[in-house]
Structure formats: structure tokens, C-alpha cells
Amino acid sequence: MAVNRKGASGSSLESPLETKHEYSSGEGPAGDAAVVNLDHRSLHRGLKARHITMIAIGGAIGTGLIIGTGAALAKAGPAAIFISYSMVGFLVYLVMCALGEMAAWLPLASGFTGYATRFVDPALGFSLGYTYWFKYIIITPNQLTAAALVLQYWIDRERVNPGVFIAVFLIVIVCINYFGIKFFGEFEFWLSSIKVVVILALILLSLILALGGGPMHDRKGFRYWKNPGAFNVYIDTGDTGRFLALWSTMVTATFAYLGTELVGVTVGEAQNPRRTIPRAIKLTFYRILIFYVLSVFLLGMLVPYNSEELVFANENSGKGNASASPFVVAIKLSGINALPGILNGCILVFVFSAANSDLYIASRTLYGLAVEGKAPRFLAWTDSRGVPVYSLVACTLFAFLAFLNVSDDSRTVFLYFVNLVTIFGLLTWISILVSHIYFVRARRAQGVEKHQMAYTAPFGIGGSYGALFFCILIAIFKNFDVFTPSKKYGKFDYKSFITGYLGIPLYLIMIFGYKWWYKTEGVKPHTADLFGGKQAIDDEETEFLARQAEKRANEKGAQAFYRRFVSWIF
């Protein structure tokens, strides 16, 4: 039986019982399509293993990788981005392992805000929830704008105002999110599949071009690592300038990886989360290695950091121009003229998928806050399909901020929003790591052994401490260049300073303000609620596995072949 604890606000903390099954036809009792949502406060477990895996992959592939790497390459050089993306990639893997250990033990409908509340302090859960929500209500309209601006590759803004495209995209993603988790999961699965195919094709093409397989038959190899060089300089000269260039790309790398933690939000709507979540986490390492590290490594072989095409692209990347993608630059430099338009269409899919999943995360985060009593209670209301309708409407209203970008001047504002999103993302990772450290301390204090865990972080609590240190370091020094003189903004770039660091005082104010208002205390290891609602998850898992065993027993030849030899890909 689930155990309810009273939070500081007086509302009962959410448990896994807040989530109900949603069976596919033929999978549930009597082939029911869904279980009726009687209390109108429940999400549905409609995301299958392949949905979770592909959504996790899709969350890790976005405009930060396909476009943002150009700015990093121009500023720091190929060796610098290879080092920074590798370092931040390992950091992200540690964060995901920490999240996976908690999610496999106790899947909560409120995601990682619930872990911060249960294991650390309700104040941290409050601050984390709103920090994460702020991030996605900012980035959703930004993605919508990017989608409209990418379309300007074909249609001039003088011919059709970007507001038209923004309205169309917004209506479509709201409908996708409103039609229920099964529809969203299936739609995002195919969008993510397209993203994976595109990025793999780009990696393969980059390898072929680097080895001289392009129209020019020019085998470039490490030519650009020697001339103009593996490292560029930034602000200063010599080794200091090269180090500052390397450090400046940490921000770009962090922005590129933001969204990888999406799997932590989907646990409340995942079927058999004890198996699907650890599987998605384990695959994260290979996704990072292939999609990020390998792609930026090959990119550095194809495009010199002083390329005029690349400089032009960076100047226009904020406008969403297709040439902002360094992959497009690599294709142009290799003499392939037919692909830029095709790649632009692929970039449009990337941005549309990102906007779709961003709205999903925003609505589920707000729902989780409402369930915990940290947002108005009506926001926790769900319809018969398990969709948190009022939370979705509230997040959609903030998405209207995208219409600010109808004018040229507002684009600069949204570039600063990207800076703001990065600090909110770092604070999210910091909170997840702190929650994991407290979780490990709690399970040790309460005698929960490793063999009882469905999944444990391979680097343990030490890995979380190390990742926490580097996350804090990046958060503090991410905008060091605002203090250096520039012809553009003078001696101090106050706008970048505000957007780069505003998240930190806001995050701390919400923590200490909540503690002062509700007089909360930190959760002690021996009193942390490790078992509230766990029995319900255990029973649910047993029931699910029994249905799967029955289904497999009735499988025919083609179905069995797919499950054994094909389904693992997804």
C-alpha cells in the first residue's frame, strides 16, 4: 500500500499511484483501449519501451548539435570542441546514471522534482520544478521561432510573415499533445527515428568526405588541425587564449546536451519503467559517443575554424538560417550543391520535434508541481486519456511569446533566452545530482542493498560528487567573457550577465523562500520515504510481465522474429 507524506504545504506528496495503465488494443483486460480516469488526477502509462528509448534519443539530438556547433568551432577550433563535447558528454552520462538509479527504484509521475522533494527537501523540489518549467516555457517559443525562420530558406519573410508559420506549428504541436500520450509517443517516436537516420547519414557522409569520397576527391584528413590549427585563441593569445577558447565552448556543449534528461519526465507514463528506464540510460553512453563526440570530431576535419562560410553562418545562426549549420558548410566546401535544401528540411524536422517534446515536458512538469501542491490544484486535473489539460493550456499561453519574433528586433531577445535556458539546465542537473547523493545516503541508512536495486549508477555516489563539482564550476564561470572589454558592448556586457546568471539567484530565492514560508527541514537519511508507493509499482510490474508473457506465448513466427532480432534497435 502506498504511504502518503504531508508536504509543507499540507498536500500529500505524489506517489506512483498517481499513474494508471493505458493498454494498447488487445494488451489490456478484454482488449480495452484505456482505463477510465475516474479521479481526473492521473497520467496514463502509454509510453512503450520503444517510445521511451527513441524519445530519449530525440531529446539528445536537437538544434544545439545540428546548428550550435558552428559557433563553437569558429570560436575555439576542432580540438577544443572535441575535448569540450567529450567532457560535457561524460558529465551528462553521470547525471543520467544518477537519475536512472532513482527512477528504476521508484518511478514517480512528477519526475525528478519528486525525488528532490522525497530525498532532499520539499524546498528543493519546489525550486527544481519551477526552474525546469521556466526552462521549457522559454525554449518552446524559441523553437517555434526557429522552425518558422528555417522555412525562410524557401519563403522570404517579405512574402509571408513568420507569425503565420509560428501559428501553424503551435496549433499542430498543441493538438499532438492534446490527443493523449499514446498518440504523442507514437508521433515523437517517428520524428525521433527520422532525426536518428539524418544524423547517422550526416556522420557517414562526413566520414566519406573526410576520406576523399566527395566530388572533389580531396582527402582532407587532419589538414585543418595543422592549418589553421587545432585550437583557436579567444580574448587573449598563446596558451591562455587557447584555454579560454576551450572553456568558452563548455557553454555551447552544455546547451547542445540539454534535453537528455527528458527520460526522467517520462517515467510517470512509461510501461514497465523498471526495465525501460535503465535500458534508455545505458544506451545514453553510446548515443553521446556516436551522435555528439564522433560528429564534432568529423566536423573538425571538414571545416577550418577560420572558414568565411562558417563565420557567415555564425553571424546568422540566431536567425535560424540554414547555412548556420556547420554540416551545411561542410557539404558546401566539399562541392555538393544538391544537399543544402534537403538538409534544411531535415533541420525543420529537428526543430519541430524539439518544440513538440518541449511543450510535453513543460505541461508534465507543471502537472507534477500541482500534484505536489506547489502549483494551483486545478492544474493537476487530467481528462479521460490522462492528459493534464489545464497544465497544457497554461504552457501553451506562454508559447505565444514566439509571436514577439515577428519583428526583427525581438530575435536578439530570444538569443539571450538561449543563455537563460543554459543556466536553468545546469541548475536542473545540479539538483538531480544532489537528489541522487541524498538517495544513496538514504538507502544505505535504511539497509537497501545493491542487489535489491533494479539499476545502480556505475560510478556510484563518487561519480555524482564529481559531476556536481563540474556542473557548479561551469554554472559559475560560463559567462566569464562578459567582464572583458568589447567594441560591441563596452567594458561590461550587462545583458549577457543578467541572462547568464539570473537563474542562480532565482533558484536560491525559491529554495530559501519556500523554506522560510513553510518552515521546512531537510530530509534525514533514515527517515527518507524510500518505500511509499513502491508496492504498487511492484504489483504493476508483475501484472505487466504476466501480460507480456501471455502475449509472447501467442506470438506467431513474424512477431517472434521482430521481437528477438529487430525490436532491440528501438
C-alpha positions as CSV (number, residue, x, y, z in Angstrom):
1,M,0.0,0.0,0.0
2,A,1.3,3.5,-0.8
3,V,2.3,5.7,2.0
4,N,1.4,9.4,1.8
5,R,3.5,12.0,3.5
6,K,2.3,15.5,4.1
7,G,4.4,18.2,2.5
8,A,5.0,21.6,3.9
9,S,2.1,23.0,2.0
10,G,-0.2,20.5,3.6
11,S,-0.8,18.5,0.4
12,S,0.0,14.9,0.2
13,L,3.1,14.1,-1.9
14,E,2.5,12.2,-5.1
15,S,3.2,8.6,-5.3
16,P,3.4,6.2,-8.2
17,L,-0.3,5.5,-7.6
18,E,-0.9,8.8,-9.4
19,T,-0.3,6.9,-12.7
20,K,-2.7,4.5,-14.3
21,H,-2.3,2.0,-17.1
22,E,-3.1,2.7,-20.7
23,Y,-3.2,-0.5,-22.7
24,S,-3.0,-0.8,-26.4
25,S,-5.8,-2.7,-28.0
26,G,-5.5,-6.3,-27.1
27,E,-2.9,-5.8,-24.4
28,G,-5.2,-5.0,-21.5
29,P,-8.1,-6.8,-20.0
30,A,-10.7,-7.7,-22.6
31,G,-8.7,-5.6,-25.1
32,D,-9.7,-2.3,-23.6
33,A,-8.1,0.7,-25.2
34,A,-7.6,2.5,-21.9
35,V,-8.6,2.5,-18.3
36,V,-11.1,5.2,-17.5
37,N,-9.6,8.0,-15.4
38,L,-12.1,8.3,-12.6
39,D,-10.3,10.7,-10.3
40,H,-9.1,13.0,-13.1
41,R,-5.7,13.4,-11.4
42,S,-3.9,10.5,-13.1
43,L,-1.5,10.2,-16.0
44,H,-1.5,7.0,-18.1
45,R,1.3,4.6,-18.7
46,G,1.0,4.8,-22.5
47,L,4.7,5.0,-23.5
48,K,6.2,1.7,-24.6
49,A,9.8,0.7,-24.4
50,R,10.5,1.8,-28.0
51,H,8.8,5.2,-27.3
52,I,11.0,5.8,-24.2
53,T,14.2,4.8,-26.0
54,M,13.5,7.0,-29.1
55,I,12.3,9.9,-27.1
56,A,15.5,9.8,-25.0
57,I,17.5,9.7,-28.3
58,G,15.4,12.5,-29.8
59,G,15.9,14.6,-26.7
60,A,19.6,14.3,-27.2
61,I,19.6,15.4,-30.8
62,G,18.5,19.0,-31.4
63,T,19.4,22.3,-32.9
64,G,22.2,22.7,-30.4
65,L,24.1,19.9,-32.2
66,I,23.0,20.5,-35.8
67,I,23.4,24.3,-35.7
68,G,25.1,25.4,-32.4
69,T,28.4,23.5,-33.0
70,G,29.2,26.0,-35.7
71,A,29.7,28.9,-33.2
72,A,31.9,26.7,-31.0
73,L,34.1,25.6,-33.9
74,A,34.6,29.1,-35.1
75,K,35.4,30.4,-31.7
76,A,37.7,27.6,-30.4
77,G,38.8,25.2,-33.2
78,P,38.3,21.5,-33.8
79,A,40.4,20.0,-31.0
80,A,38.7,22.3,-28.4
81,I,35.1,21.3,-29.4
82,F,36.2,17.6,-29.4
83,I,37.5,18.0,-25.8
84,S,34.6,20.0,-24.5
85,Y,31.9,17.8,-26.1
86,S,33.6,14.7,-24.7
87,M,33.9,16.2,-21.2
88,V,30.3,17.5,-21.0
89,G,29.1,14.3,-22.6
90,F,30.7,12.3,-19.8
91,L,29.2,14.7,-17.3
92,V,25.7,14.2,-18.8
93,Y,26.2,10.4,-18.7
94,L,26.9,10.7,-14.9
95,V,23.7,12.8,-14.5
96,M,21.6,10.3,-16.4
97,C,23.0,7.3,-14.4
98,A,22.1,9.1,-11.2
99,L,18.6,9.8,-12.5
100,G,18.2,6.2,-13.7
101,E,19.0,4.7,-10.3
102,M,16.3,6.7,-8.6
103,A,13.8,6.3,-11.5
104,A,14.3,2.5,-11.6
105,W,13.7,2.2,-7.9
106,L,10.6,4.4,-7.7
107,P,9.1,5.8,-10.9
108,L,7.2,9.0,-9.9
109,A,4.6,10.8,-12.0
110,S,6.2,14.1,-11.1
111,G,9.6,13.1,-12.4
112,F,12.8,14.2,-10.7
113,T,11.1,17.0,-8.8
114,G,9.5,14.2,-6.8
115,Y,12.9,12.8,-5.9
116,A,14.2,16.2,-4.7
117,T,11.1,16.5,-2.5
118,R,11.3,13.0,-1.1
119,F,15.0,12.6,-0.5
120,V,16.4,16.1,0.0
121,D,14.0,18.9,0.9
122,P,10.5,20.0,-0.3
123,A,12.1,23.4,-0.9
124,L,14.5,21.9,-3.5
125,G,11.6,20.0,-5.2
126,F,9.7,23.3,-5.4
127,S,12.7,25.2,-6.8
128,L,13.7,22.5,-9.2
129,G,10.2,22.1,-10.6
130,Y,9.8,25.7,-11.4
131,T,13.4,26.0,-12.7
132,Y,12.8,23.2,-15.1
133,W,9.4,24.6,-16.0
134,F,10.9,28.1,-16.7
135,K,13.5,26.5,-19.0
136,Y,10.8,24.9,-21.2
137,I,8.3,27.7,-21.3
138,I,11.2,29.8,-22.6
139,I,12.6,27.3,-25.1
140,T,9.3,26.2,-26.5
141,P,8.5,29.6,-28.2
142,N,12.2,29.8,-29.2
143,Q,11.9,26.5,-31.0
144,L,8.7,27.6,-32.7
145,T,10.5,30.7,-34.0
146,A,13.4,28.7,-35.2
147,A,11.0,26.5,-37.2
148,A,9.5,29.5,-38.9
149,L,12.9,31.0,-39.6
150,V,14.2,27.8,-41.2
151,L,11.2,28.0,-43.6
152,Q,12.6,31.3,-44.8
153,Y,15.2,29.3,-46.8
154,W,12.3,28.7,-49.2
155,I,9.9,31.5,-48.4
156,D,11.0,35.1,-47.8
157,R,9.8,36.9,-44.7
158,E,8.6,39.7,-47.0
159,R,6.3,37.3,-48.8
160,V,4.9,35.5,-45.7
161,N,5.2,36.8,-42.1
162,P,6.9,34.3,-39.8
163,G,3.9,34.7,-37.5
164,V,1.9,32.6,-39.9
165,F,4.3,29.6,-39.6
166,I,4.5,30.1,-35.8
167,A,0.7,29.8,-35.6
168,V,0.5,26.7,-37.7
169,F,3.3,24.9,-35.8
170,L,1.8,25.9,-32.5
171,I,-1.6,24.6,-33.4
172,V,-0.1,21.3,-34.6
173,I,2.0,20.6,-31.5
174,V,-0.8,21.5,-29.2
175,C,-3.1,19.0,-31.0
176,I,-0.4,16.3,-30.8
177,N,0.0,16.9,-27.0
178,Y,-3.8,17.0,-26.5
179,F,-4.7,13.8,-28.3
180,G,-3.1,11.7,-25.5
181,I,0.1,10.1,-24.5
182,K,-0.2,7.1,-27.0
183,F,-0.5,9.5,-29.9
184,F,2.2,11.7,-28.7
185,G,4.5,8.8,-28.0
186,E,3.9,7.3,-31.5
187,F,4.3,10.6,-33.3
188,E,7.5,11.5,-31.4
189,F,8.9,8.0,-32.0
190,W,8.8,8.5,-35.7
191,L,10.1,12.1,-35.6
192,S,13.0,10.9,-33.4
193,S,13.6,8.0,-35.8
194,I,13.9,10.5,-38.7
195,K,16.4,12.5,-36.5
196,V,18.5,9.5,-35.8
197,V,18.6,8.5,-39.5
198,V,19.5,12.0,-40.5
199,I,22.3,12.4,-38.0
200,L,23.7,8.9,-38.8
201,A,23.6,9.8,-42.5
202,L,25.4,13.1,-41.8
203,I,28.1,11.2,-39.8
204,L,28.5,8.7,-42.6
205,L,28.7,11.5,-45.2
206,S,31.2,13.4,-43.1
207,L,33.4,10.3,-42.9
208,I,33.2,9.7,-46.6
209,L,34.1,13.4,-47.4
210,A,37.0,13.3,-44.9
211,L,38.4,10.3,-46.7
212,G,38.1,11.9,-50.1
213,G,34.9,10.4,-51.3
214,G,33.3,13.7,-52.3
215,P,33.0,15.2,-55.8
216,M,36.4,16.8,-55.5
217,H,38.1,13.6,-54.3
218,D,40.0,15.7,-51.7
219,R,41.2,13.6,-48.8
220,K,41.3,16.2,-46.0
221,G,42.1,14.1,-43.0
222,F,43.7,16.3,-40.3
223,R,44.7,19.0,-42.7
224,Y,42.7,21.7,-40.8
225,W,44.1,20.6,-37.5
226,K,47.5,21.7,-38.8
227,N,46.5,24.8,-40.8
228,P,44.9,27.0,-39.4
229,G,45.3,24.7,-36.3
230,A,43.6,22.5,-33.8
231,F,43.0,25.4,-31.4
232,N,41.8,29.0,-32.0
233,V,42.5,31.8,-29.4
234,Y,39.9,33.8,-27.6
235,I,40.2,37.1,-25.7
236,D,44.0,36.5,-25.1
237,T,46.9,35.0,-27.1
238,G,49.1,31.9,-26.6
239,D,48.1,29.1,-24.2
240,T,45.8,31.4,-22.2
241,G,43.9,32.3,-25.3
242,R,43.6,28.7,-26.3
243,F,42.4,27.7,-22.8
244,L,39.8,30.5,-22.7
245,A,38.6,29.4,-26.2
246,L,38.2,25.8,-24.9
247,W,36.3,26.9,-21.8
248,S,34.0,29.2,-23.8
249,T,32.8,26.1,-25.7
250,M,31.6,24.5,-22.5
251,V,28.5,26.6,-22.6
252,T,27.8,25.6,-26.2
253,A,28.4,21.9,-25.4
254,T,26.1,22.2,-22.4
255,F,23.3,23.8,-24.5
256,A,23.7,21.0,-27.0
257,Y,23.2,18.3,-24.4
258,L,20.2,19.9,-22.7
259,G,17.1,17.8,-23.0
260,T,18.9,14.5,-22.5
261,E,17.2,14.3,-19.1
262,L,13.8,14.1,-20.8
263,V,13.6,10.4,-19.9
264,G,13.3,11.5,-16.2
265,V,10.0,13.2,-17.1
266,T,8.5,10.3,-19.0
267,V,8.8,7.8,-16.1
268,G,5.3,8.5,-14.9
269,E,3.9,7.4,-18.3
270,A,6.3,4.5,-19.1
271,Q,5.2,0.9,-19.3
272,N,7.4,-1.4,-17.2
273,P,9.7,1.5,-16.1
274,R,11.9,-0.8,-14.1
275,R,13.2,-2.2,-17.4
276,T,12.7,0.6,-19.9
277,I,14.3,3.4,-17.9
278,P,17.6,1.6,-17.1
279,R,17.8,0.4,-20.7
280,A,17.4,4.0,-22.0
281,I,20.0,5.2,-19.5
282,K,22.5,2.6,-20.6
283,L,22.1,3.5,-24.2
284,T,22.8,7.1,-23.4
285,F,26.6,6.5,-23.3
286,Y,26.6,5.1,-26.9
287,R,24.3,7.9,-28.1
288,I,26.7,10.5,-26.7
289,L,29.7,8.8,-28.2
290,I,28.2,8.4,-31.7
291,F,25.9,11.4,-32.1
292,Y,28.0,14.1,-30.4
293,V,31.6,13.1,-30.0
294,L,32.0,11.4,-33.3
295,S,30.1,14.0,-35.3
296,V,32.0,17.0,-33.9
297,F,35.3,15.1,-34.5
298,L,34.5,14.6,-38.1
299,L,33.2,18.1,-38.5
300,G,36.5,19.4,-37.3
301,M,38.2,17.5,-40.2
302,L,35.9,19.1,-42.8
303,V,35.6,22.7,-41.8
304,P,38.5,25.0,-40.8
305,Y,37.6,27.3,-37.9
306,N,38.5,30.4,-39.9
307,S,36.3,29.5,-42.9
308,E,34.4,32.5,-44.3
309,E,31.4,30.3,-44.8
310,L,31.5,29.3,-41.1
311,V,31.9,32.9,-39.9
312,F,29.0,34.0,-42.0
313,A,26.9,31.1,-40.7
314,N,27.6,32.1,-37.1
315,E,26.6,35.6,-37.7
316,N,23.2,34.4,-39.0
317,S,22.7,31.4,-36.7
318,G,20.5,33.4,-34.5
319,K,18.2,34.0,-37.4
320,G,17.8,30.3,-38.0
321,N,19.3,30.5,-41.4
322,A,20.1,27.0,-42.9
323,S,23.7,28.0,-43.5
324,A,24.1,28.4,-39.8
325,S,24.6,24.6,-39.6
326,P,28.3,23.7,-39.9
327,F,27.2,20.5,-41.6
328,V,25.8,22.5,-44.4
329,V,29.1,24.4,-44.6
330,A,31.0,21.1,-44.7
331,I,28.8,20.0,-47.6
332,K,29.3,23.3,-49.5
333,L,33.0,23.2,-49.0
334,S,33.1,19.6,-50.4
335,G,31.4,20.7,-53.6
336,I,28.0,19.1,-53.1
337,N,25.3,21.5,-54.3
338,A,22.1,19.5,-54.1
339,L,22.0,18.7,-50.4
340,P,21.7,22.0,-48.6
341,G,17.9,22.3,-49.3
342,I,17.3,18.7,-48.3
343,L,19.3,19.2,-45.1
344,N,17.2,22.3,-44.4
345,G,14.1,20.2,-44.5
346,C,15.7,17.8,-42.0
347,I,16.6,20.7,-39.7
348,L,13.0,21.7,-39.8
349,V,12.0,18.2,-38.6
350,F,14.6,18.6,-35.8
351,V,13.2,21.9,-34.6
352,F,9.5,20.8,-34.9
353,S,10.3,17.6,-32.9
354,A,12.1,19.7,-30.2
355,A,9.1,22.1,-29.9
356,N,6.7,19.2,-29.6
357,S,8.6,17.4,-26.9
358,D,9.4,20.8,-25.1
359,L,5.7,21.5,-24.7
360,Y,5.1,18.0,-23.4
361,I,7.8,18.4,-20.8
362,A,6.5,21.8,-19.7
363,S,3.0,20.6,-19.2
364,R,4.1,17.4,-17.3
365,T,6.4,19.4,-15.1
366,L,3.6,21.9,-14.2
367,Y,1.3,18.9,-13.6
368,G,3.8,17.4,-11.2
369,L,4.1,20.6,-9.3
370,A,0.3,20.8,-9.0
371,V,0.1,17.2,-7.8
372,E,2.6,18.0,-5.0
373,G,0.5,21.1,-4.0
374,K,3.2,23.5,-5.3
375,A,1.0,24.9,-8.0
376,P,-2.8,25.6,-8.2
377,R,-4.6,22.3,-7.7
378,F,-6.7,22.6,-10.9
379,L,-3.6,22.2,-13.0
380,A,-3.4,18.6,-11.8
381,W,-6.8,17.8,-13.5
382,T,-6.5,15.2,-16.3
383,D,-9.1,14.1,-18.8
384,S,-10.1,10.5,-19.6
385,R,-7.0,10.0,-21.7
386,G,-4.7,11.1,-18.8
387,V,-3.8,14.5,-20.4
388,P,-3.2,17.3,-17.9
389,V,-5.4,19.7,-20.0
390,Y,-5.2,22.8,-17.8
391,S,-1.4,22.5,-17.5
392,L,-1.2,22.1,-21.3
393,V,-3.3,25.2,-21.8
394,A,-1.1,27.3,-19.3
395,C,2.1,26.2,-21.1
396,T,0.5,27.0,-24.5
397,L,-0.2,30.5,-23.4
398,F,3.5,31.1,-22.7
399,A,4.3,29.6,-26.1
400,F,2.6,32.7,-27.5
401,L,5.8,34.6,-26.7
402,A,7.0,33.2,-30.0
403,F,4.9,35.9,-31.7
404,L,7.4,38.5,-30.3
405,N,9.7,37.3,-33.0
406,V,7.5,38.6,-35.8
407,S,9.7,41.7,-35.6
408,D,13.4,41.7,-36.3
409,D,14.5,43.3,-33.0
410,S,13.0,40.6,-30.9
411,R,15.4,38.0,-32.3
412,T,18.1,39.4,-30.1
413,V,16.0,39.0,-27.0
414,F,15.5,35.3,-27.8
415,L,19.2,34.8,-28.2
416,Y,19.5,36.0,-24.6
417,F,16.8,33.5,-23.7
418,V,19.1,30.7,-25.0
419,N,21.7,31.9,-22.5
420,L,19.0,31.8,-19.8
421,V,17.9,28.3,-20.8
422,T,21.5,27.0,-20.3
423,I,21.8,28.2,-16.7
424,F,18.3,26.7,-15.9
425,G,19.5,23.4,-17.5
426,L,22.7,23.3,-15.4
427,L,20.7,24.0,-12.2
428,T,18.5,21.1,-13.1
429,W,21.5,18.8,-13.5
430,I,22.8,20.0,-10.1
431,S,19.5,19.3,-8.4
432,I,19.4,15.8,-9.9
433,L,22.9,15.0,-8.7
434,V,22.1,16.4,-5.2
435,S,19.0,14.2,-5.1
436,H,21.0,11.1,-6.1
437,I,23.6,11.8,-3.4
438,Y,20.9,12.0,-0.7
439,F,19.1,9.0,-2.2
440,V,22.2,6.8,-1.9
441,R,22.8,8.0,1.7
442,A,19.1,7.2,2.5
443,R,19.2,3.7,1.0
444,R,22.4,2.9,2.8
445,A,21.0,4.2,6.1
446,Q,17.9,2.1,5.7
447,G,19.7,-1.1,4.7
448,V,18.7,-1.3,1.0
449,E,21.5,-3.3,-0.7
450,K,22.6,-3.0,-4.3
451,H,21.2,-6.4,-5.2
452,Q,17.7,-5.1,-4.4
453,M,18.1,-2.3,-6.9
454,A,16.8,-2.6,-10.5
455,Y,19.7,-0.4,-11.6
456,T,22.6,1.3,-9.9
457,A,24.8,4.1,-11.2
458,P,28.1,2.5,-12.4
459,F,30.2,5.3,-10.8
460,G,28.1,5.4,-7.6
461,I,27.9,8.4,-5.3
462,G,31.5,9.4,-6.2
463,G,30.5,9.9,-9.8
464,S,27.7,12.2,-8.7
465,Y,30.0,14.2,-6.4
466,G,32.5,14.7,-9.3
467,A,29.7,15.7,-11.8
468,L,28.2,18.1,-9.2
469,F,31.6,19.8,-8.8
470,F,32.0,20.4,-12.6
471,C,28.4,21.5,-13.1
472,I,28.8,24.1,-10.4
473,L,32.1,25.2,-11.9
474,I,30.5,25.6,-15.4
475,A,27.5,27.4,-13.9
476,I,29.7,30.0,-12.1
477,F,32.2,30.7,-14.9
478,K,30.0,30.0,-18.0
479,N,29.8,33.8,-18.9
480,F,33.3,34.9,-17.9
481,D,33.6,36.9,-21.1
482,V,31.0,39.5,-20.1
483,F,33.8,41.1,-18.0
484,T,36.1,41.6,-20.9
485,P,36.1,44.9,-22.9
486,S,34.5,44.8,-26.4
487,K,33.7,47.4,-29.1
488,K,30.2,45.9,-29.2
489,Y,29.1,46.5,-25.6
490,G,32.0,48.3,-23.9
491,K,33.7,47.2,-20.7
492,F,30.8,45.1,-19.3
493,D,28.1,43.1,-21.2
494,Y,25.3,43.6,-18.7
495,K,22.6,41.9,-20.9
496,S,24.6,38.7,-21.2
497,F,25.4,38.9,-17.5
498,I,21.8,39.2,-16.5
499,T,20.5,36.4,-18.8
500,G,23.6,34.2,-18.0
501,Y,23.3,34.4,-14.2
502,L,19.6,35.4,-13.4
503,G,18.8,31.7,-12.9
504,I,21.1,31.3,-9.9
505,P,19.6,33.9,-7.6
506,L,16.1,32.9,-8.7
507,Y,16.9,29.3,-7.9
508,L,18.3,30.2,-4.4
509,I,15.4,32.6,-3.6
510,M,12.8,29.9,-4.4
511,I,14.7,27.4,-2.2
512,F,15.2,29.6,0.9
513,G,11.9,31.5,0.4
514,Y,10.0,28.2,0.4
515,K,11.9,27.0,3.5
516,W,11.2,30.3,5.3
517,W,7.5,30.4,4.3
518,Y,6.7,26.8,5.1
519,K,9.4,26.2,7.8
520,T,10.6,23.0,6.1
521,E,13.5,20.9,7.2
522,G,15.9,18.8,5.2
523,V,15.0,15.1,4.9
524,K,17.2,12.9,7.1
525,P,18.6,9.7,5.5
526,H,17.0,7.3,8.0
527,T,13.5,9.0,7.6
528,A,13.5,9.5,3.8
529,D,10.5,7.9,2.2
530,L,12.0,5.2,0.0
531,F,9.0,2.8,0.0
532,G,5.9,5.0,-0.3
533,G,4.0,3.7,-3.3
534,K,6.7,1.1,-4.2
535,Q,4.5,-1.9,-3.6
536,A,2.0,-0.5,-6.2
537,I,4.8,-0.3,-8.7
538,D,5.9,-3.9,-7.8
539,D,2.4,-5.2,-8.3
540,E,2.0,-3.2,-11.6
541,E,5.3,-4.7,-12.9
542,T,4.2,-8.2,-12.0
543,E,0.9,-7.7,-13.8
544,F,2.7,-6.2,-16.9
545,L,5.2,-9.0,-17.1
546,A,2.4,-11.6,-16.9
547,R,0.6,-9.9,-19.8
548,Q,3.8,-9.8,-21.8
549,A,4.5,-13.5,-21.1
550,E,1.0,-14.4,-22.2
551,K,1.4,-12.2,-25.3
552,R,4.7,-13.9,-26.2
553,A,3.2,-17.3,-25.8
554,N,0.7,-16.4,-28.5
555,E,3.2,-14.9,-30.9
556,K,3.4,-16.1,-34.4
557,G,6.6,-16.5,-36.5
558,A,6.9,-12.9,-37.8
559,Q,6.1,-11.4,-34.4
560,A,8.7,-13.5,-32.6
561,F,11.3,-12.7,-35.2
562,Y,10.7,-9.0,-34.8
563,R,10.9,-9.1,-31.0
564,R,14.1,-11.2,-31.0
565,F,16.1,-9.7,-33.8
566,V,14.6,-6.3,-34.7
567,S,12.9,-4.6,-31.7
568,W,16.2,-4.1,-29.8
569,I,17.1,-1.4,-32.3
570,F,14.3,0.7,-31.0
